[in-house]
Amino acid sequence: MIDDVLDQLRDAGFVGQASDIGIDFPDGFAIWSMGTLSPQDADPTASDDDERQVVEGVSIGSPAYLGF
């Protein structure tokens, strides 16, 4: 889930900025979710009312290319 990944990245010293679909990191990567997967798709034990976002993608490139 995005929140779990963000916690791990913060622990490693990476701080990003929210975008419309995820989090952009000035180091040249972003994590994002288009909202097409439910928590149950990634975690079969997740309840039906779980609203966490699933990380659906990672973009990697030079900060200039990614527009950060």
VENCOR-V543359 format. One line per field, one symbol per residue. psi: psi as a letter, one per 40 degrees, with the letter a starting at -180 (. if undefined). A space follows every 50 residues. Layout:
psi=???
This chain:
psi=iddddddddddeehhihiadeahhheefiiiiheeeiiddddheeiideh eihhheihhhiidddef.
